[in-house]
């Protein structure tokens, strides 16, 4: 149930909020009839499909909500934990779960809901669940091979099917509506009468139409990360308002001056970064610009964001994305690290200065060629002594 907003709400308050969310969740389950085993197992016998309708509706609501929150930057999907899929343990576990559901009349969540209102069969079911957990834990060395067999990793269905997130959301909504209609017909045949809850056909046709429209909104809310990265790669000439250029001399001066407002985002490979990395820099990929840690840094007021890459091509794309996300003070190192190494780190005075400005430039570069490598070495030692703190994924869930 949490943490909700770790930087704003403390852990203690998170537990309090989680308690009230849990109470509300239990209330909804009870109102849906999920504390009654007869209604729950009706799904398997065909006379009551309330379970299917409630869980399908909850899933669709969560899916559209996640798509919308992610699109508007209110949800960092990189921190959302996707449980890894182990095929055989999922199949065997599903069979055990289904058998237990039919025989016991509850699933783990609904059994707690029913026990809370005093149902003895639910309490016995919970006791059996605890015994099952104990047996699995004690026998884990025997089950481990099966448990970890056929690992598919953190699978997302629309990726596996090779379709867009929006198309999958729409198709799942359409399938849900078709399932609602089909189960209503099955109920009528099994029970020998129409379900009185669906007597008002006009209202339910309206709800079906509204559901289709909600499903279609997924197409209007494309994944912002995929959309912007695609646009960045397809754009050849970026608007001048997107970012400002920063010369190697200016960046060297700011580093030597130890400017507190300077933050450098290095988009080179991790190998190149570990070989040579500037002070105040961190190694990122374009995808990281949408993640919580980087967003937090880009959101800081008064900061000067400098994007660098081998040449300046990839850095321009990063600055474009940062600008499109609404962040200001975006700069790109002109010529990239290749040019910075040539003009600053490995600078050798050619001795052809024909103006006072060029003399001063060469003098500065000679000074920087001495100072910058020292600062780079000190920065590398500092990085090796301690890592940066990163936001963690929240584990758990029903």
C-alpha positions in Angstrom: 0.0 0.0 0.0 3.0 2.4 0.3 5.2 4.2 0.5 3.0 6.9 -1.1 5.2 10.0 -1.3 8.4 9.1 0.6 9.9 12.6 0.4 6.7 14.3 1.8 5.0 11.6 3.9 7.1 9.8 6.5 7.2 6.0 7.0 5.0 6.2 10.1 2.3 8.2 8.4 2.5 5.9 5.4 1.5 3.0 7.6 -1.4 5.0 9.0 -2.6 5.8 5.5 -2.1 2.2 4.4 -4.3 1.1 7.3 -7.1 3.3 6.2 -6.7 2.2 2.5 -6.8 -1.4 3.7 -10.0 -0.7 5.6 -11.6 0.9 2.6 -10.5 -2.0 0.4 -12.1 -4.5 2.8 -15.3 -2.4 2.8 -15.5 -2.5 -1.0 -14.9 -6.3 -1.0 -17.7 -6.8 1.6 -20.1 -4.6 -0.3 -19.3 -6.5 -3.5 -20.3 -9.7 -1.7 -16.8 -11.1 -1.5 -17.2 -12.3 2.1 -19.7 -14.9 0.9 -18.2 -18.1 -0.3 -21.3 -19.0 -2.3 -21.0 -15.8 -4.4 -17.2 -16.4 -4.9 -17.4 -20.0 -6.1 -20.4 -19.1 -8.3 -17.7 -18.1 -10.9 -16.7 -21.7 -11.3 -20.3 -23.1 -11.4 -21.6 -20.4 -13.8 -24.4 -19.0 -11.6 -22.7 -15.8 -10.4 -19.9 -13.9 -12.2 -19.6 -11.0 -9.7 -15.9 -11.9 -9.1 -15.1 -11.6 -12.7 -16.9 -8.3 -13.1 -15.3 -6.7 -10.0 -11.8 -7.8 -10.7 -12.0 -7.0 -14.4 -13.3 -3.5 -13.6 -10.6 -3.0 -11.0 -7.9 -4.1 -13.4 -9.2 -1.8 -16.2 -9.5 1.2 -13.8 -5.9 0.6 -12.6 -4.6 0.1 -16.1 -6.1 3.4 -17.5 -5.1 5.2 -14.3 -1.5 4.1 -14.7 -1.4 5.1 -18.3 -2.8 8.5 -17.5 -0.6 9.2 -14.5 2.5 8.0 -16.4 1.6 10.2 -19.4 1.3 13.4 -17.3 4.5 12.6 -15.4 2.8 11.9 -12.1 3.9 8.2 -11.9 7.5 7.0 -12.4 7.1 3.7 -14.1 10.8 2.9 -13.6 10.0 2.5 -9.9 7.0 0.3 -10.3 8.0 -3.2 -9.6 6.8 -5.9 -12.1 6.9 -9.3 -10.5 9.2 -11.7 -12.5 7.4 -14.5 -14.3 8.4 -18.1 -13.6 6.3 -20.2 -15.9 6.0 -23.5 -14.2 5.6 -22.2 -10.7 2.9 -19.9 -12.0 1.0 -22.8 -13.6 1.3 -25.1 -10.6 0.6 -22.2 -8.2 -2.5 -21.3 -10.3 -3.8 -24.8 -10.2 -3.4 -25.0 -6.4 -4.9 -21.6 -6.0 -7.9 -22.5 -8.1 -8.5 -25.8 -6.3 -8.2 -24.1 -3.0 -10.7 -21.4 -4.2 -13.3 -24.0 -5.2 -12.9 -26.3 -2.2 -12.5 -23.6 0.5 -14.8 -21.0 -1.1 -12.3 -18.1 -0.6 -9.0 -16.7 -1.9 -6.5 -15.3 0.6 -7.8 -11.8 0.5 -11.5 -12.5 0.6 -10.9 -15.0 3.5 -9.5 -12.2 5.7 -12.5 -10.0 4.6 -15.0 -12.8 5.7 -13.1 -13.6 8.9 -13.3 -9.9 9.8 -17.1 -10.2 10.0 -16.9 -13.4 12.1 -17.2 -16.2 9.5 -15.8 -19.3 11.1 -15.1 -21.1 7.7 -13.0 -18.2 6.6 -11.0 -18.4 9.8 -10.4 -22.1 9.2 -9.3 -21.2 5.6 -6.8 -18.6 6.9 -5.4 -21.3 9.3 -5.0 -23.6 6.3 -3.2 -20.8 4.4 -0.8 -20.3 7.2 0.0 -24.1 7.3 0.5 -24.0 3.6 2.9 -21.1 3.8 4.8 -22.9 6.6 5.1 -26.1 4.5 6.3 -24.2 1.5 8.9 -22.3 3.5 10.2 -25.4 5.2 10.3 -27.4 2.0 11.7 -24.7 -0.2 14.9 -26.5 -0.9 12.9 -29.3 -2.5 10.6 -26.9 -4.4 13.3 -24.4 -5.5 14.1 -26.0 -8.8 10.4 -26.0 -9.9 9.8 -22.6 -8.3 12.6 -20.9 -10.4 12.1 -22.9 -13.6 11.4 -21.2 -16.9 12.2 -17.7 -15.8 10.7 -15.1 -18.2 11.9 -12.1 -16.3 9.8 -9.0 -15.7 7.2 -9.6 -18.5 4.6 -7.1 -19.7 1.9 -8.7 -21.9 1.8 -5.9 -24.6 5.6 -6.2 -25.1 5.3 -10.0 -25.4 2.5 -9.7 -27.9 4.5 -7.0 -29.8 1.8 -4.3 -29.7 1.5 -0.9 -28.2 0.4 -0.2 -24.7 -2.6 1.8 -26.0 -3.8 -0.9 -28.3 -3.5 -3.5 -25.6 -5.5 -1.3 -23.2 -8.3 -0.8 -25.8 -8.4 -4.5 -26.7 -8.6 -5.5 -23.0 -11.4 -3.1 -22.4 -13.3 -4.5 -25.4 -12.7 -8.1 -24.2 -14.0 -7.1 -20.7 -17.2 -5.7 -22.2 -17.7 -8.9 -24.3 -17.0 -11.0 -21.2 -19.6 -9.0 -19.2 -22.2 -9.6 -21.9 -21.4 -13.3 -22.2 -21.4 -14.0 -18.5 -24.8 -12.3 -18.2 -26.2 -14.7 -20.8 -24.6 -17.7 -19.1 -26.1 -16.6 -15.7 -29.5 -16.3 -17.2 -29.4 -19.8 -18.7 -27.9 -21.4 -15.5 -30.3 -19.7 -13.1 -33.3 -19.9 -15.4 -34.0 -16.2 -15.2 -32.5 -12.9 -16.1 -30.3 -11.1 -13.6 -32.5 -8.3 -12.2 -29.3 -6.1 -11.8 -29.1 -5.9 -15.5 -32.8 -5.2 -16.2 -32.1 -1.6 -17.3 -30.5 -2.4 -20.6 -30.2 1.3 -21.7 -28.1 2.1 -18.7 -25.7 -0.8 -19.2 -25.4 0.0 -22.9 -24.5 3.5 -21.9 -21.9 2.1 -19.5 -20.5 -0.1 -22.2 -20.2 2.8 -24.6 -18.5 4.9 -21.8 -16.1 2.0 -21.2 -15.2 1.9 -24.9 -14.5 5.7 -24.9 -12.3 5.3 -21.8 -10.4 2.6 -23.6 -9.9 4.8 -26.6 -8.3 7.5 -24.3 -5.3 5.2 -24.1 -4.5 6.2 -27.7 -4.6 9.9 -26.7 -2.2 9.2 -23.8 0.8 7.6 -25.5 3.8 6.6 -23.4 5.6 9.9 -23.0 9.0 8.4 -22.8 8.7 6.4 -26.0 7.1 9.3 -27.8 9.7 11.9 -26.9 12.7 9.6 -27.5 11.3 8.8 -30.9 10.8 12.5 -31.7 14.3 13.3 -30.5 15.8 10.7 -32.8 13.7 11.9 -35.8 14.5 15.6 -35.3 17.6 16.7 -37.3 17.7 20.4 -36.5 16.6 21.4 -33.0 14.9 24.7 -32.3 17.3 27.3 -30.9 15.0 27.8 -27.9 15.5 24.2 -26.9 19.0 24.6 -25.3 22.1 26.8 -25.3 25.6 25.9 -26.4 28.4 25.8 -23.9 32.0 26.0 -25.1 34.7 23.8 -23.7 36.4 26.9 -22.2 33.2 27.9 -20.4 32.6 24.4 -19.0 36.3 24.2 -17.9 36.1 27.6 -16.1 32.9 26.6 -14.3 34.4 23.3 -13.2 37.6 25.0 -11.9 35.5 27.6 -10.2 33.6 24.7 -8.5 30.2 26.3 -9.3 27.5 24.9 -6.9 24.8 25.3 -9.5 26.5 23.2 -12.2 25.3 19.6 -12.9 26.6 17.6 -15.8 24.8 14.7 -17.4 27.1 12.5 -19.4 25.4 10.3 -22.0 28.5 8.3 -23.2 28.8 4.6 -22.6 29.6 3.5 -19.0 33.0 2.3 -20.2 33.9 5.7 -21.6 32.5 7.4 -18.5 34.6 5.2 -16.1 37.7 5.9 -18.2 37.2 9.7 -18.1 34.5 11.5 -16.2 34.3 15.2 -15.3 33.6 16.5 -11.7 29.9 17.1 -11.0 29.0 14.6 -13.8 26.9 11.5 -13.7 26.5 8.8 -16.4 22.9 8.5 -17.7 20.9 7.3 -20.7 18.1 9.1 -22.5 15.6 6.8 -20.7 16.9 8.0 -17.3 15.5 11.5 -18.0 12.1 10.2 -17.2 13.1 8.6 -13.9 12.5 10.0 -10.4 16.2 10.6 -9.4 17.0 12.6 -12.6 13.7 14.4 -12.6 14.3 15.5 -9.1 17.7 17.0 -10.1 16.4 18.7 -13.3 13.6 20.3 -11.2 15.9 22.1 -8.9 15.7 25.9 -9.4 18.8 27.8 -10.5 20.7 24.8 -11.6 22.7 24.8 -14.9 22.1 21.5 -16.7 24.9 20.6 -19.1 24.5 17.5 -21.3 27.6 16.0 -22.8 28.3 13.1 -25.1 31.2 11.8 -27.3 30.3 14.4 -29.9 27.3 16.7 -29.3 24.7 14.7 -31.2 23.2 12.6 -28.3 23.6 15.5 -25.9 21.3 17.6 -28.1 18.7 14.9 -28.0 18.9 14.8 -24.2 18.6 18.6 -24.0 15.6 18.5 -26.3 13.9 15.9 -24.1 14.7 17.9 -21.0 13.2 21.0 -22.5 10.1 19.2 -23.7 9.6 17.9 -20.2 9.5 21.5 -19.0 12.9 21.9 -17.5 15.0 25.1 -18.0 18.7 26.1 -18.3 19.6 23.2 -20.6 23.0 23.5 -22.2 25.0 21.2 -24.6 28.7 21.0 -24.6 29.8 22.1 -28.0 31.8 19.4 -29.8 31.2 17.0 -26.9 33.9 15.3 -24.8 36.0 14.6 -27.8 36.4 18.4 -28.4 36.8 19.0 -24.6 39.6 16.5 -24.4 41.3 18.1 -27.4 40.9 21.8 -26.3 41.3 21.4 -22.6 42.6 18.2 -21.1 45.2 17.4 -23.8 45.8 21.0 -24.9 49.2 21.9 -26.3 49.9 25.6 -27.1 50.4 25.8 -30.9 52.2 29.1 -30.4 50.4 30.9 -33.2 48.4 33.4 -31.2 48.0 36.6 -33.3 45.7 38.5 -30.9 45.4 39.3 -27.2 42.2 37.4 -27.0 43.8 34.2 -28.4 46.8 34.7 -26.1 44.5 34.8 -23.1 42.5 31.8 -24.4 45.7 29.7 -24.8 46.9 30.8 -21.3 43.6 29.7 -19.8 43.7 26.4 -21.6 47.2 25.7 -20.4 46.1 26.4 -16.8 43.0 24.2 -17.3 45.1 21.4 -18.8 46.9 21.3 -15.5 44.0 21.8 -13.1 41.2 19.7 -14.8 43.1 16.3 -14.7 43.8 16.8 -11.0 40.1 17.5 -10.4 39.1 14.5 -12.5 41.4 12.3 -10.4 40.0 13.6 -7.1 36.5 13.1 -8.4 37.2 9.5 -9.4 38.5 8.8 -5.9 35.5 10.4 -4.4 33.1 8.3 -6.5 34.9 5.1 -5.7 34.6 5.8 -1.9 30.8 6.1 -2.0 27.9 5.8 -4.4 25.0 8.0 -5.0 21.6 7.2 -3.4 19.0 6.1 -5.8 15.3 5.8 -5.4 14.2 2.2 -4.8 11.4 0.3 -6.4 8.5 -0.5 -4.1 8.0 -4.2 -3.8 5.0 -6.2 -2.8 1.3 -6.0 -3.7 -1.6 -8.4 -3.8 
